[in-house]
Amino acid sequence: DDKTPGQRVFDVAIGGHTVLEAFDIVAEAQASRVGVVKEFSSMPASEFITITLTPAVANAETVICGVEVVAESDQ
């Protein structure tokens, strides 16, 4: 079902650190059902990475369709 801006707004935290606040994925994509790519560097990682999506409005939908983890070089 198609969403409009403001209907799917959430915070994103990685490893307990908020990386996006009040992220409106539909507004960012400028349409419903369009992918959005976000990159975050210098994120501490271990054997596990916890990603938390917290809706701005209780019981609102959040979405994540894929995660790619790439090791950064120490250069």
Secondary structure, DSSP 4 states (H G I P E B T S, - for coil): ----TTSSEEEEEETTEEEEEEEEHHHHHTSTT--------S----S---EEEEESSTT-----------PPP--
